[in-house]
C-alpha cells in the first residue's frame, strides 16, 4: 500500500464511532489528519468546515447517532427527523462541498462509515435503518457519478464492531448480549475498530482505484 505523506484527510465526528481508530491508522501510514469534532448540524457549518480545512484528498464521513428504538407505531416525528438531520443531510453537504476541488484535481477518496443495518433490517429500528439506507444509496449513486473524475467513493457498512456509540462496555459484558452475538453473528464475536480502520486505510490508499460505489459489509457475516 503506497501513501504520500502530503495527502490530507478530513475525518468528521472524530471523537466518536470510528473516528479515533481511523485517525490513528491514517497517522501511522503518513496521512495528515484533520480530526474534526464539531457539530455538523447545518449546511453552513459543513461549508464553513470545508472552507477552513482547504485541500482535502480524503474525506472520511464518519457520522453517528444513537437511535431511539421501538415499534413503528410509537415512532415520533422528531426521532425520525433527528436521524436524517445527523446522518443523511451532513453526508450530502460534505460530499457536495468537497467534490469541486476533487473534480478539479481529478482525484480524491470519499469514505462513508455507515451501517449494515439496512442491508438486512433490524426490528424496532425502522428510522435508523431508513437513514443508514439513505446514506448507502447516496454513496452508490455518487460513486458511479464521480468515478469518471478519478474519485473513488465507497462505504464501510458495519455492524457488531466495538465502539462507544453503539456498543458501550456495559453492553458488551452483558450475558444477554453475548448470547445474542453467539446466535446471530457467524464469527461469534464483536469486531475490533482496528479492522474498520485498516479497511478505511485501503480505501484511502493510492492503490485503490477500481472500487467505486461499493457498500462493504463488515459485520462478521451478519449481513451476508
WONORLIN-V235392 format. One line per field, one symbol per residue. burial: b if it has 24 or more other ideal C-beta (glycine too) atoms within 12 Angstrom, else e. Layout:
burial=???
//
This chain:
burial=eebeeebbbbbbbbebbbbbbbbebbbebebbbbbbebebeeeeebeebbeebeebbbbbbbbbbbbeeeeeeeeeeebbeebbbbbbbbbbbbbbbbbebbeeeebbbbbbbbbbbbbeebeebbbbbbbbbbbbbbbbebbeebbeeebbbbbbbbbbbbbebbbeeeeeeeeeeeeebeebbeeeebbebebbbbbbbbbbbbebeebbbbbbbbbbebbe
//
